[in-house]
Amino acid sequence: FVPSIRDIFGFIGASAAAMLIFILPSAFYLKLVKKESMKSMQKIGATMFLILGFVVMIGCMSLIIFDWISNSKKDQGH
């Protein structure tokens, strides 16, 4: 159903990059640091960074899917 392997690598790359850069470091920080309360600036920042990571990942994947849709319509002649 996917016309080229480039699309698969783009989709996996978008999700993996967001996971490695944004989501995993902040999730590990929140899980491993027990001394601070959730109201500390570091934990609030890590939580915001975690939410930003999910937004970036969803945004990148949405753009890739939109590209797939627009390219398939262009290939059909619409």
PDB file of N, CA, C, O and CB in Angstrom:
ATOM      1  N   PHE A   1       0.805  -1.201   0.000  1.00  0.00           N
ATOM      2  CA  PHE A   1       0.000   0.000   0.000  1.00  0.00           C
ATOM      3  C   PHE A   1       0.851   1.270   0.000  1.00  0.00           C
ATOM      4  O   PHE A   1       0.357   2.342  -0.347  1.00  0.00           O
ATOM      5  CB  PHE A   1      -0.917  -0.004   1.191  1.00  0.00           C
ATOM      6  N   VAL A   2       2.112   1.161   0.382  1.00  0.00           N
ATOM      7  CA  VAL A   2       3.000   2.324   0.423  1.00  0.00           C
ATOM      8  C   VAL A   2       3.867   2.288  -0.832  1.00  0.00           C
ATOM      9  O   VAL A   2       4.491   1.270  -1.129  1.00  0.00           O
ATOM     10  CB  VAL A   2       3.885   2.333   1.732  1.00  0.00           C
ATOM     11  N   PRO A   3       3.908   3.407  -1.573  1.00  0.00           N
ATOM     12  CA  PRO A   3       4.607   3.388  -2.860  1.00  0.00           C
ATOM     13  C   PRO A   3       6.128   3.262  -2.782  1.00  0.00           C
ATOM     14  O   PRO A   3       6.743   2.740  -3.713  1.00  0.00           O
ATOM     15  CB  PRO A   3       4.276   4.619  -3.599  1.00  0.00           C
ATOM     16  N   SER A   4       6.751   3.727  -1.693  1.00  0.00           N
ATOM     17  CA  SER A   4       8.213   3.628  -1.619  1.00  0.00           C
ATOM     18  C   SER A   4       8.667   3.458  -0.176  1.00  0.00           C
ATOM     19  O   SER A   4       7.947   3.789   0.766  1.00  0.00           O
ATOM     20  CB  SER A   4       8.875   4.872  -2.238  1.00  0.00           C
ATOM     21  N   ILE A   5       9.868   2.937  -0.029  1.00  0.00           N
ATOM     22  CA  ILE A   5      10.442   2.718   1.299  1.00  0.00           C
ATOM     23  C   ILE A   5      10.802   4.055   1.954  1.00  0.00           C
ATOM     24  O   ILE A   5      10.932   4.136   3.176  1.00  0.00           O
ATOM     25  CB  ILE A   5      11.692   1.813   1.206  1.00  0.00           C
ATOM     26  N   ARG A   6      10.959   5.091   1.143  1.00  0.00           N
ATOM     27  CA  ARG A   6      11.266   6.426   1.661  1.00  0.00           C
ATOM     28  C   ARG A   6      10.168   6.908   2.617  1.00  0.00           C
ATOM     29  O   ARG A   6      10.447   7.560   3.623  1.00  0.00           O
ATOM     30  CB  ARG A   6      11.437   7.427   0.498  1.00  0.00           C
ATOM     31  N   ASP A   7       8.930   6.579   2.289  1.00  0.00           N
ATOM     32  CA  ASP A   7       7.811   6.980   3.140  1.00  0.00           C
ATOM     33  C   ASP A   7       7.849   6.261   4.480  1.00  0.00           C
ATOM     34  O   ASP A   7       7.563   6.861   5.517  1.00  0.00           O
ATOM     35  CB  ASP A   7       6.484   6.704   2.439  1.00  0.00           C
ATOM     36  N   ILE A   8       8.197   4.997   4.464  1.00  0.00           N
ATOM     37  CA  ILE A   8       8.288   4.232   5.705  1.00  0.00           C
ATOM     38  C   ILE A   8       9.400   4.796   6.591  1.00  0.00           C
ATOM     39  O   ILE A   8       9.202   4.992   7.790  1.00  0.00           O
ATOM     40  CB  ILE A   8       8.540   2.734   5.405  1.00  0.00           C
ATOM     41  N   PHE A   9      10.566   5.056   6.002  1.00  0.00           N
ATOM     42  CA  PHE A   9      11.677   5.613   6.771  1.00  0.00           C
ATOM     43  C   PHE A   9      11.341   7.007   7.303  1.00  0.00           C
ATOM     44  O   PHE A   9      11.758   7.362   8.405  1.00  0.00           O
ATOM     45  CB  PHE A   9      12.943   5.670   5.910  1.00  0.00           C
ATOM     46  N   GLY A  10      10.606   7.786   6.545  1.00  0.00           N
ATOM     47  CA  GLY A  10      10.195   9.109   7.013  1.00  0.00           C
ATOM     48  C   GLY A  10       9.267   9.024   8.209  1.00  0.00           C
ATOM     49  O   GLY A  10       9.409   9.789   9.163  1.00  0.00           O
ATOM     50  N   PHE A  11       8.323   8.105   8.164  1.00  0.00           N
ATOM     51  CA  PHE A  11       7.369   7.946   9.260  1.00  0.00           C
ATOM     52  C   PHE A  11       8.063   7.435  10.526  1.00  0.00           C
ATOM     53  O   PHE A  11       7.833   7.956  11.618  1.00  0.00           O
ATOM     54  CB  PHE A  11       6.241   6.985   8.850  1.00  0.00           C
ATOM     55  N   ILE A  12       8.901   6.428  10.377  1.00  0.00           N
ATOM     56  CA  ILE A  12       9.638   5.882  11.525  1.00  0.00           C
ATOM     57  C   ILE A  12      10.643   6.909  12.046  1.00  0.00           C
ATOM     58  O   ILE A  12      10.828   7.034  13.257  1.00  0.00           O
ATOM     59  CB  ILE A  12      10.365   4.568  11.134  1.00  0.00           C
ATOM     60  N   GLY A  13      11.283   7.631  11.156  1.00  0.00           N
ATOM     61  CA  GLY A  13      12.246   8.646  11.577  1.00  0.00           C
ATOM     62  C   GLY A  13      11.601   9.782  12.347  1.00  0.00           C
ATOM     63  O   GLY A  13      12.175  10.286  13.312  1.00  0.00           O
ATOM     64  N   ALA A  14      10.412  10.187  11.928  1.00  0.00           N
ATOM     65  CA  ALA A  14       9.711  11.269  12.619  1.00  0.00           C
ATOM     66  C   ALA A  14       9.326  10.854  14.032  1.00  0.00           C
ATOM     67  O   ALA A  14       9.465  11.632  14.976  1.00  0.00           O
ATOM     68  CB  ALA A  14       8.464  11.686  11.836  1.00  0.00           C
ATOM     69  N   SER A  15       8.844   9.630  14.171  1.00  0.00           N
ATOM     70  CA  SER A  15       8.449   9.186  15.512  1.00  0.00           C
ATOM     71  C   SER A  15       9.671   8.910  16.389  1.00  0.00           C
ATOM     72  O   SER A  15       9.663   9.237  17.576  1.00  0.00           O
ATOM     73  CB  SER A  15       7.576   7.926  15.421  1.00  0.00           C
ATOM     74  N   ALA A  16      10.709   8.318  15.823  1.00  0.00           N
ATOM     75  CA  ALA A  16      11.906   8.008  16.612  1.00  0.00           C
ATOM     76  C   ALA A  16      12.643   9.274  17.035  1.00  0.00           C
ATOM     77  O   ALA A  16      13.148   9.347  18.156  1.00  0.00           O
ATOM     78  CB  ALA A  16      12.844   7.104  15.816  1.00  0.00           C
ATOM     79  N   ALA A  17      12.712  10.259  16.163  1.00  0.00           N
ATOM     80  CA  ALA A  17      13.410  11.497  16.512  1.00  0.00           C
ATOM     81  C   ALA A  17      12.705  12.220  17.659  1.00  0.00           C
ATOM     82  O   ALA A  17      13.355  12.700  18.588  1.00  0.00           O
ATOM     83  CB  ALA A  17      13.506  12.419  15.289  1.00  0.00           C
ATOM     84  N   ALA A  18      11.399  12.294  17.591  1.00  0.00           N
ATOM     85  CA  ALA A  18      10.664  12.953  18.680  1.00  0.00           C
ATOM     86  C   ALA A  18      10.813  12.171  19.980  1.00  0.00           C
ATOM     87  O   ALA A  18      10.923  12.761  21.055  1.00  0.00           O
ATOM     88  CB  ALA A  18       9.171  13.098  18.318  1.00  0.00           C
ATOM     89  N   MET A  19      10.818  10.849  19.881  1.00  0.00           N
ATOM     90  CA  MET A  19      10.978  10.036  21.086  1.00  0.00           C
ATOM     91  C   MET A  19      12.359  10.238  21.703  1.00  0.00           C
ATOM     92  O   MET A  19      12.476  10.397  22.918  1.00  0.00           O
ATOM     93  CB  MET A  19      10.757   8.552  20.764  1.00  0.00           C
ATOM     94  N   LEU A  20      13.395  10.235  20.884  1.00  0.00           N
ATOM     95  CA  LEU A  20      14.756  10.342  21.405  1.00  0.00           C
ATOM     96  C   LEU A  20      15.099  11.746  21.899  1.00  0.00           C
ATOM     97  O   LEU A  20      15.842  11.897  22.869  1.00  0.00           O
ATOM     98  CB  LEU A  20      15.739   9.930  20.341  1.00  0.00           C
ATOM     99  N   ILE A  21      14.567  12.765  21.242  1.00  0.00           N
ATOM    100  CA  ILE A  21      14.944  14.132  21.599  1.00  0.00           C
ATOM    101  C   ILE A  21      14.073  14.701  22.707  1.00  0.00           C
ATOM    102  O   ILE A  21      14.585  15.352  23.618  1.00  0.00           O
ATOM    103  CB  ILE A  21      14.865  15.025  20.383  1.00  0.00           C
ATOM    104  N   PHE A  22      12.772  14.469  22.647  1.00  0.00           N
ATOM    105  CA  PHE A  22      11.850  15.116  23.580  1.00  0.00           C
ATOM    106  C   PHE A  22      11.301  14.175  24.646  1.00  0.00           C
ATOM    107  O   PHE A  22      11.424  14.447  25.840  1.00  0.00           O
ATOM    108  CB  PHE A  22      10.708  15.718  22.820  1.00  0.00           C
ATOM    109  N   ILE A  23      10.706  13.084  24.223  1.00  0.00           N
ATOM    110  CA  ILE A  23       9.853  12.302  25.114  1.00  0.00           C
ATOM    111  C   ILE A  23      10.646  11.469  26.111  1.00  0.00           C
ATOM    112  O   ILE A  23      10.388  11.545  27.312  1.00  0.00           O
ATOM    113  CB  ILE A  23       8.961  11.401  24.307  1.00  0.00           C
ATOM    114  N   LEU A  24      11.596  10.683  25.645  1.00  0.00           N
ATOM    115  CA  LEU A  24      12.312   9.778  26.551  1.00  0.00           C
ATOM    116  C   LEU A  24      13.122  10.498  27.634  1.00  0.00           C
ATOM    117  O   LEU A  24      13.036  10.102  28.796  1.00  0.00           O
ATOM    118  CB  LEU A  24      13.232   8.899  25.752  1.00  0.00           C
ATOM    119  N   PRO A  25      13.899  11.531  27.313  1.00  0.00           N
ATOM    120  CA  PRO A  25      14.641  12.188  28.400  1.00  0.00           C
ATOM    121  C   PRO A  25      13.748  12.780  29.482  1.00  0.00           C
ATOM    122  O   PRO A  25      14.037  12.642  30.671  1.00  0.00           O
ATOM    123  CB  PRO A  25      15.507  13.274  27.835  1.00  0.00           C
ATOM    124  N   SER A  26      12.665  13.439  29.077  1.00  0.00           N
ATOM    125  CA  SER A  26      11.792  14.035  30.084  1.00  0.00           C
ATOM    126  C   SER A  26      11.022  12.978  30.857  1.00  0.00           C
ATOM    127  O   SER A  26      10.788  13.139  32.054  1.00  0.00           O
ATOM    128  CB  SER A  26      10.823  15.003  29.434  1.00  0.00           C
ATOM    129  N   ALA A  27      10.623  11.895  30.189  1.00  0.00           N
ATOM    130  CA  ALA A  27       9.918  10.823  30.900  1.00  0.00           C
ATOM    131  C   ALA A  27      10.843  10.133  31.898  1.00  0.00           C
ATOM    132  O   ALA A  27      10.422   9.816  33.011  1.00  0.00           O
ATOM    133  CB  ALA A  27       9.356   9.794  29.903  1.00  0.00           C
ATOM    134  N   PHE A  28      12.092   9.898  31.516  1.00  0.00           N
ATOM    135  CA  PHE A  28      13.048   9.290  32.445  1.00  0.00           C
ATOM    136  C   PHE A  28      13.327  10.220  33.624  1.00  0.00           C
ATOM    137  O   PHE A  28      13.441   9.762  34.761  1.00  0.00           O
ATOM    138  CB  PHE A  28      14.361   8.948  31.718  1.00  0.00           C
ATOM    139  N   TYR A  29      13.435  11.511  33.363  1.00  0.00           N
ATOM    140  CA  TYR A  29      13.668  12.459  34.456  1.00  0.00           C
ATOM    141  C   TYR A  29      12.508  12.437  35.441  1.00  0.00           C
ATOM    142  O   TYR A  29      12.712  12.389  36.654  1.00  0.00           O
ATOM    143  CB  TYR A  29      13.870  13.882  33.907  1.00  0.00           C
ATOM    144  N   LEU A  30      11.302  12.472  34.914  1.00  0.00           N
ATOM    145  CA  LEU A  30      10.138  12.452  35.796  1.00  0.00           C
ATOM    146  C   LEU A  30      10.045  11.158  36.592  1.00  0.00           C
ATOM    147  O   LEU A  30       9.611  11.168  37.744  1.00  0.00           O
ATOM    148  CB  LEU A  30       8.870  12.648  34.990  1.00  0.00           C
ATOM    149  N   LYS A  31      10.448  10.051  35.992  1.00  0.00           N
ATOM    150  CA  LYS A  31      10.359   8.755  36.658  1.00  0.00           C
ATOM    151  C   LYS A  31      11.483   8.557  37.679  1.00  0.00           C
ATOM    152  O   LYS A  31      11.246   7.989  38.745  1.00  0.00           O
ATOM    153  CB  LYS A  31      10.395   7.636  35.624  1.00  0.00           C
ATOM    154  N   LEU A  32      12.690   9.011  37.374  1.00  0.00           N
ATOM    155  CA  LEU A  32      13.845   8.695  38.214  1.00  0.00           C
ATOM    156  C   LEU A  32      14.066   9.671  39.365  1.00  0.00           C
ATOM    157  O   LEU A  32      14.592   9.275  40.405  1.00  0.00           O
ATOM    158  CB  LEU A  32      15.072   8.655  37.371  1.00  0.00           C
ATOM    159  N   VAL A  33      13.682  10.920  39.208  1.00  0.00           N
ATOM    160  CA  VAL A  33      13.919  11.914  40.258  1.00  0.00           C
ATOM    161  C   VAL A  33      12.733  11.899  41.216  1.00  0.00           C
ATOM    162  O   VAL A  33      11.645  12.377  40.893  1.00  0.00           O
ATOM    163  CB  VAL A  33      14.131  13.345  39.651  1.00  0.00           C
ATOM    164  N   LYS A  34      12.964  11.347  42.384  1.00  0.00           N
ATOM    165  CA  LYS A  34      11.891  11.211  43.377  1.00  0.00           C
ATOM    166  C   LYS A  34      11.962  12.279  44.467  1.00  0.00           C
ATOM    167  O   LYS A  34      10.982  12.486  45.182  1.00  0.00           O
ATOM    168  CB  LYS A  34      11.948   9.833  44.013  1.00  0.00           C
ATOM    169  N   LYS A  35      13.111  12.967  44.610  1.00  0.00           N
ATOM    170  CA  LYS A  35      13.300  13.907  45.721  1.00  0.00           C
ATOM    171  C   LYS A  35      12.462  15.175  45.562  1.00  0.00           C
ATOM    172  O   LYS A  35      12.056  15.778  46.555  1.00  0.00           O
ATOM    173  CB  LYS A  35      14.769  14.279  45.840  1.00  0.00           C
ATOM    174  N   GLU A  36      12.208  15.574  44.344  1.00  0.00           N
ATOM    175  CA  GLU A  36      11.506  16.830  44.106  1.00  0.00           C
ATOM    176  C   GLU A  36      10.002  16.580  43.973  1.00  0.00           C
ATOM    177  O   GLU A  36       9.567  15.519  43.527  1.00  0.00           O
ATOM    178  CB  GLU A  36      12.053  17.525  42.840  1.00  0.00           C
ATOM    179  N   SER A  37       9.238  17.568  44.367  1.00  0.00           N
ATOM    180  CA  SER A  37       7.789  17.461  44.189  1.00  0.00           C
ATOM    181  C   SER A  37       7.437  17.829  42.744  1.00  0.00           C
ATOM    182  O   SER A  37       8.253  18.390  42.013  1.00  0.00           O
ATOM    183  CB  SER A  37       7.030  18.386  45.202  1.00  0.00           C
ATOM    184  N   MET A  38       6.218  17.502  42.355  1.00  0.00           N
ATOM    185  CA  MET A  38       5.784  17.812  40.991  1.00  0.00           C
ATOM    186  C   MET A  38       5.588  19.313  40.777  1.00  0.00           C
ATOM    187  O   MET A  38       5.390  19.754  39.645  1.00  0.00           O
ATOM    188  CB  MET A  38       4.488  17.074  40.675  1.00  0.00           C
ATOM    189  N   LYS A  39       5.640  20.091  41.840  1.00  0.00           N
ATOM    190  CA  LYS A  39       5.470  21.539  41.725  1.00  0.00           C
ATOM    191  C   LYS A  39       6.800  22.268  41.545  1.00  0.00           C
ATOM    192  O   LYS A  39       6.815  23.493  41.428  1.00  0.00           O
ATOM    193  CB  LYS A  39       4.759  22.074  42.951  1.00  0.00           C
ATOM    194  N   SER A  40       7.915  21.539  41.520  1.00  0.00           N
ATOM    195  CA  SER A  40       9.208  22.193  41.330  1.00  0.00           C
ATOM    196  C   SER A  40       9.350  22.621  39.869  1.00  0.00           C
ATOM    197  O   SER A  40       8.724  22.050  38.977  1.00  0.00           O
ATOM    198  CB  SER A  40      10.374  21.249  41.743  1.00  0.00           C
ATOM    199  N   MET A  41      10.176  23.626  39.647  1.00  0.00           N
ATOM    200  CA  MET A  41      10.356  24.162  38.292  1.00  0.00           C
ATOM    201  C   MET A  41      10.936  23.123  37.343  1.00  0.00           C
ATOM    202  O   MET A  41      10.573  23.088  36.167  1.00  0.00           O
ATOM    203  CB  MET A  41      11.263  25.388  38.325  1.00  0.00           C
ATOM    204  N   GLN A  42      11.841  22.268  37.843  1.00  0.00           N
ATOM    205  CA  GLN A  42      12.449  21.258  36.984  1.00  0.00           C
ATOM    206  C   GLN A  42      11.404  20.241  36.520  1.00  0.00           C
ATOM    207  O   GLN A  42      11.391  19.857  35.350  1.00  0.00           O
ATOM    208  CB  GLN A  42      13.594  20.547  37.722  1.00  0.00           C
ATOM    209  N   LYS A  43      10.542  19.810  37.416  1.00  0.00           N
ATOM    210  CA  LYS A  43       9.528  18.820  37.040  1.00  0.00           C
ATOM    211  C   LYS A  43       8.453  19.442  36.150  1.00  0.00           C
ATOM    212  O   LYS A  43       7.944  18.785  35.242  1.00  0.00           O
ATOM    213  CB  LYS A  43       8.883  18.212  38.296  1.00  0.00           C
ATOM    214  N   ILE A  44       8.110  20.690  36.402  1.00  0.00           N
ATOM    215  CA  ILE A  44       7.142  21.367  35.530  1.00  0.00           C
ATOM    216  C   ILE A  44       7.725  21.527  34.128  1.00  0.00           C
ATOM    217  O   ILE A  44       7.033  21.318  33.132  1.00  0.00           O
ATOM    218  CB  ILE A  44       6.749  22.752  36.112  1.00  0.00           C
ATOM    219  N   GLY A  45       9.010  21.900  34.059  1.00  0.00           N
ATOM    220  CA  GLY A  45       9.680  22.017  32.768  1.00  0.00           C
ATOM    221  C   GLY A  45       9.764  20.691  32.035  1.00  0.00           C
ATOM    222  O   GLY A  45       9.555  20.635  30.823  1.00  0.00           O
ATOM    223  N   ALA A  46      10.070  19.623  32.761  1.00  0.00           N
ATOM    224  CA  ALA A  46      10.143  18.303  32.141  1.00  0.00           C
ATOM    225  C   ALA A  46       8.772  17.853  31.644  1.00  0.00           C
ATOM    226  O   ALA A  46       8.668  17.223  30.591  1.00  0.00           O
ATOM    227  CB  ALA A  46      10.706  17.280  33.132  1.00  0.00           C
ATOM    228  N   THR A  47       7.728  18.173  32.392  1.00  0.00           N
ATOM    229  CA  THR A  47       6.376  17.826  31.965  1.00  0.00           C
ATOM    230  C   THR A  47       5.987  18.598  30.712  1.00  0.00           C
ATOM    231  O   THR A  47       5.379  18.039  29.800  1.00  0.00           O
ATOM    232  CB  THR A  47       5.373  18.101  33.087  1.00  0.00           C
ATOM    233  N   MET A  48       6.332  19.872  30.666  1.00  0.00           N
ATOM    234  CA  MET A  48       6.040  20.674  29.473  1.00  0.00           C
ATOM    235  C   MET A  48       6.838  20.179  28.274  1.00  0.00           C
ATOM    236  O   MET A  48       6.332  20.173  27.152  1.00  0.00           O
ATOM    237  CB  MET A  48       6.347  22.156  29.733  1.00  0.00           C
ATOM    238  N   PHE A  49       8.080  19.765  28.503  1.00  0.00           N
ATOM    239  CA  PHE A  49       8.917  19.219  27.444  1.00  0.00           C
ATOM    240  C   PHE A  49       8.329  17.900  26.934  1.00  0.00           C
ATOM    241  O   PHE A  49       8.377  17.621  25.736  1.00  0.00           O
ATOM    242  CB  PHE A  49      10.362  19.010  27.948  1.00  0.00           C
ATOM    243  N   LEU A  50       7.782  17.100  27.829  1.00  0.00           N
ATOM    244  CA  LEU A  50       7.141  15.846  27.452  1.00  0.00           C
ATOM    245  C   LEU A  50       5.909  16.114  26.583  1.00  0.00           C
ATOM    246  O   LEU A  50       5.713  15.459  25.558  1.00  0.00           O
ATOM    247  CB  LEU A  50       6.749  15.044  28.706  1.00  0.00           C
ATOM    248  N   ILE A  51       5.097  17.060  26.989  1.00  0.00           N
ATOM    249  CA  ILE A  51       3.906  17.408  26.199  1.00  0.00           C
ATOM    250  C   ILE A  51       4.311  17.971  24.843  1.00  0.00           C
ATOM    251  O   ILE A  51       3.695  17.646  23.829  1.00  0.00           O
ATOM    252  CB  ILE A  51       3.027  18.429  26.956  1.00  0.00           C
ATOM    253  N   LEU A  52       5.342  18.814  24.817  1.00  0.00           N
ATOM    254  CA  LEU A  52       5.846  19.356  23.558  1.00  0.00           C
ATOM    255  C   LEU A  52       6.332  18.239  22.640  1.00  0.00           C
ATOM    256  O   LEU A  52       6.137  18.312  21.427  1.00  0.00           O
ATOM    257  CB  LEU A  52       6.978  20.355  23.820  1.00  0.00           C
ATOM    258  N   GLY A  53       6.956  17.215  23.196  1.00  0.00           N
ATOM    259  CA  GLY A  53       7.414  16.090  22.399  1.00  0.00           C
ATOM    260  C   GLY A  53       6.274  15.362  21.714  1.00  0.00           C
ATOM    261  O   GLY A  53       6.379  14.995  20.544  1.00  0.00           O
ATOM    262  N   PHE A  54       5.182  15.152  22.442  1.00  0.00           N
ATOM    263  CA  PHE A  54       4.032  14.507  21.818  1.00  0.00           C
ATOM    264  C   PHE A  54       3.421  15.401  20.741  1.00  0.00           C
ATOM    265  O   PHE A  54       2.970  14.905  19.708  1.00  0.00           O
ATOM    266  CB  PHE A  54       2.980  14.156  22.874  1.00  0.00           C
ATOM    267  N   VAL A  55       3.401  16.702  20.972  1.00  0.00           N
ATOM    268  CA  VAL A  55       2.867  17.624  19.953  1.00  0.00           C
ATOM    269  C   VAL A  55       3.733  17.592  18.699  1.00  0.00           C
ATOM    270  O   VAL A  55       3.209  17.554  17.586  1.00  0.00           O
ATOM    271  CB  VAL A  55       2.787  19.068  20.507  1.00  0.00           C
ATOM    272  N   VAL A  56       5.047  17.606  18.869  1.00  0.00           N
ATOM    273  CA  VAL A  56       5.962  17.563  17.732  1.00  0.00           C
ATOM    274  C   VAL A  56       5.802  16.245  16.972  1.00  0.00           C
ATOM    275  O   VAL A  56       5.767  16.238  15.742  1.00  0.00           O
ATOM    276  CB  VAL A  56       7.422  17.739  18.205  1.00  0.00           C
ATOM    277  N   MET A  57       5.704  15.134  17.699  1.00  0.00           N
ATOM    278  CA  MET A  57       5.573  13.837  17.041  1.00  0.00           C
ATOM    279  C   MET A  57       4.263  13.748  16.265  1.00  0.00           C
ATOM    280  O   MET A  57       4.253  13.288  15.123  1.00  0.00           O
ATOM    281  CB  MET A  57       5.655  12.705  18.071  1.00  0.00           C
ATOM    282  N   ILE A  58       3.172  14.175  16.863  1.00  0.00           N
ATOM    283  CA  ILE A  58       1.885  14.134  16.171  1.00  0.00           C
ATOM    284  C   ILE A  58       1.888  15.080  14.969  1.00  0.00           C
ATOM    285  O   ILE A  58       1.338  14.757  13.916  1.00  0.00           O
ATOM    286  CB  ILE A  58       0.743  14.501  17.138  1.00  0.00           C
ATOM    287  N   GLY A  59       2.507  16.245  15.135  1.00  0.00           N
ATOM    288  CA  GLY A  59       2.597  17.183  14.015  1.00  0.00           C
ATOM    289  C   GLY A  59       3.406  16.636  12.855  1.00  0.00           C
ATOM    290  O   GLY A  59       2.997  16.763  11.701  1.00  0.00           O
ATOM    291  N   CYS A  60       4.541  16.033  13.142  1.00  0.00           N
ATOM    292  CA  CYS A  60       5.379  15.470  12.078  1.00  0.00           C
ATOM    293  C   CYS A  60       4.679  14.313  11.366  1.00  0.00           C
ATOM    294  O   CYS A  60       4.711  14.219  10.139  1.00  0.00           O
ATOM    295  CB  CYS A  60       6.717  14.994  12.653  1.00  0.00           C
ATOM    296  N   MET A  61       4.058  13.451  12.131  1.00  0.00           N
ATOM    297  CA  MET A  61       3.353  12.321  11.520  1.00  0.00           C
ATOM    298  C   MET A  61       2.146  12.803  10.704  1.00  0.00           C
ATOM    299  O   MET A  61       1.837  12.237   9.655  1.00  0.00           O
ATOM    300  CB  MET A  61       2.896  11.325  12.607  1.00  0.00           C
ATOM    301  N   SER A  62       1.478  13.831  11.182  1.00  0.00           N
ATOM    302  CA  SER A  62       0.347  14.376  10.426  1.00  0.00           C
ATOM    303  C   SER A  62       0.803  14.953   9.094  1.00  0.00           C
ATOM    304  O   SER A  62       0.144  14.760   8.072  1.00  0.00           O
ATOM    305  CB  SER A  62      -0.372  15.452  11.242  1.00  0.00           C
ATOM    306  N   LEU A  63       1.931  15.662   9.104  1.00  0.00           N
ATOM    307  CA  LEU A  63       2.447  16.214   7.852  1.00  0.00           C
ATOM    308  C   LEU A  63       2.873  15.122   6.875  1.00  0.00           C
ATOM    309  O   LEU A  63       2.693  15.269   5.666  1.00  0.00           O
ATOM    310  CB  LEU A  63       3.621  17.134   8.135  1.00  0.00           C
ATOM    311  N   ILE A  64       3.430  14.039   7.384  1.00  0.00           N
ATOM    312  CA  ILE A  64       3.822  12.932   6.512  1.00  0.00           C
ATOM    313  C   ILE A  64       2.591  12.276   5.909  1.00  0.00           C
ATOM    314  O   ILE A  64       2.574  11.984   4.713  1.00  0.00           O
ATOM    315  CB  ILE A  64       4.654  11.894   7.287  1.00  0.00           C
ATOM    316  N   ILE A  65       1.569  12.041   6.705  1.00  0.00           N
ATOM    317  CA  ILE A  65       0.340  11.436   6.193  1.00  0.00           C
ATOM    318  C   ILE A  65      -0.332  12.375   5.193  1.00  0.00           C
ATOM    319  O   ILE A  65      -0.842  11.921   4.169  1.00  0.00           O
ATOM    320  CB  ILE A  65      -0.627  11.102   7.353  1.00  0.00           C
ATOM    321  N   PHE A  66      -0.337  13.683   5.479  1.00  0.00           N
ATOM    322  CA  PHE A  66      -0.882  14.648   4.534  1.00  0.00           C
ATOM    323  C   PHE A  66      -0.116  14.611   3.212  1.00  0.00           C
ATOM    324  O   PHE A  66      -0.717  14.719   2.142  1.00  0.00           O
ATOM    325  CB  PHE A  66      -0.842  16.059   5.132  1.00  0.00           C
ATOM    326  N   ASP A  67       1.195  14.461   3.282  1.00  0.00           N
ATOM    327  CA  ASP A  67       2.010  14.354   2.076  1.00  0.00           C
ATOM    328  C   ASP A  67       1.650  13.102   1.292  1.00  0.00           C
ATOM    329  O   ASP A  67       1.564  13.148   0.065  1.00  0.00           O
ATOM    330  CB  ASP A  67       3.498  14.344   2.432  1.00  0.00           C
ATOM    331  N   TRP A  68       1.436  11.979   1.983  1.00  0.00           N
ATOM    332  CA  TRP A  68       1.015  10.752   1.306  1.00  0.00           C
ATOM    333  C   TRP A  68      -0.307  10.961   0.581  1.00  0.00           C
ATOM    334  O   TRP A  68      -0.466  10.545  -0.566  1.00  0.00           O
ATOM    335  CB  TRP A  68       0.891   9.598   2.309  1.00  0.00           C
ATOM    336  N   ILE A  69      -1.254  11.608   1.256  1.00  0.00           N
ATOM    337  CA  ILE A  69      -2.573  11.826   0.662  1.00  0.00           C
ATOM    338  C   ILE A  69      -2.485  12.748  -0.542  1.00  0.00           C
ATOM    339  O   ILE A  69      -3.080  12.470  -1.583  1.00  0.00           O
ATOM    340  CB  ILE A  69      -3.536  12.408   1.695  1.00  0.00           C
ATOM    341  N   SER A  70      -1.749  13.839  -0.406  1.00  0.00           N
ATOM    342  CA  SER A  70      -1.652  14.791  -1.515  1.00  0.00           C
ATOM    343  C   SER A  70      -0.892  14.198  -2.695  1.00  0.00           C
ATOM    344  O   SER A  70      -1.230  14.478  -3.845  1.00  0.00           O
ATOM    345  CB  SER A  70      -0.972  16.076  -1.052  1.00  0.00           C
ATOM    346  N   ASN A  71       0.125  13.390  -2.434  1.00  0.00           N
ATOM    347  CA  ASN A  71       0.852  12.752  -3.533  1.00  0.00           C
ATOM    348  C   ASN A  71       0.023  11.691  -4.225  1.00  0.00           C
ATOM    349  O   ASN A  71       0.139  11.518  -5.438  1.00  0.00           O
ATOM    350  CB  ASN A  71       2.136  12.139  -3.024  1.00  0.00           C
ATOM    351  N   SER A  72      -0.816  10.974  -3.483  1.00  0.00           N
ATOM    352  CA  SER A  72      -1.647   9.947  -4.115  1.00  0.00           C
ATOM    353  C   SER A  72      -2.715  10.588  -5.003  1.00  0.00           C
ATOM    354  O   SER A  72      -3.060  10.037  -6.048  1.00  0.00           O
ATOM    355  CB  SER A  72      -2.308   9.054  -3.046  1.00  0.00           C
ATOM    356  N   LYS A  73      -3.241  11.751  -4.594  1.00  0.00           N
ATOM    357  CA  LYS A  73      -4.220  12.448  -5.429  1.00  0.00           C
ATOM    358  C   LYS A  73      -3.557  13.012  -6.680  1.00  0.00           C
ATOM    359  O   LYS A  73      -4.152  13.030  -7.757  1.00  0.00           O
ATOM    360  CB  LYS A  73      -4.902  13.574  -4.637  1.00  0.00           C
ATOM    361  N   LYS A  74      -2.308  13.475  -6.523  1.00  0.00           N
ATOM    362  CA  LYS A  74      -1.587  14.027  -7.675  1.00  0.00           C
ATOM    363  C   LYS A  74      -1.266  12.917  -8.673  1.00  0.00           C
ATOM    364  O   LYS A  74      -1.321  13.137  -9.883  1.00  0.00           O
ATOM    365  CB  LYS A  74      -0.285  14.736  -7.220  1.00  0.00           C
ATOM    366  N   ASP A  75      -0.930  11.722  -8.171  1.00  0.00           N
ATOM    367  CA  ASP A  75      -0.606  10.600  -9.050  1.00  0.00           C
ATOM    368  C   ASP A  75      -1.829  10.080  -9.799  1.00  0.00           C
ATOM    369  O   ASP A  75      -1.697   9.532 -10.893  1.00  0.00           O
ATOM    370  CB  ASP A  75       0.015   9.475  -8.246  1.00  0.00           C
ATOM    371  N   GLN A  76      -3.029  10.250  -9.214  1.00  0.00           N
ATOM    372  CA  GLN A  76      -4.251   9.785  -9.867  1.00  0.00           C
ATOM    373  C   GLN A  76      -4.773  10.790 -10.886  1.00  0.00           C
ATOM    374  O   GLN A  76      -5.698  10.482 -11.637  1.00  0.00           O
ATOM    375  CB  GLN A  76      -5.320   9.505  -8.829  1.00  0.00           C
ATOM    376  N   GLY A  77      -4.202  11.967 -10.920  1.00  0.00           N
ATOM    377  CA  GLY A  77      -4.618  12.957 -11.892  1.00  0.00           C
ATOM    378  C   GLY A  77      -5.678  13.913 -11.404  1.00  0.00           C
ATOM    379  O   GLY A  77      -6.250  14.641 -12.215  1.00  0.00           O
ATOM    380  N   HIS A  78      -5.963  13.946 -10.131  1.00  0.00           N
ATOM    381  CA  HIS A  78      -6.964  14.874  -9.592  1.00  0.00           C
ATOM    382  C   HIS A  78      -6.359  16.214  -9.317  1.00  0.00           C
ATOM    383  O   HIS A  78      -7.052  17.122  -8.859  1.00  0.00           O
ATOM    384  CB  HIS A  78      -7.589  14.327  -8.327  1.00  0.00           C
TER     385      HIS A  78
END
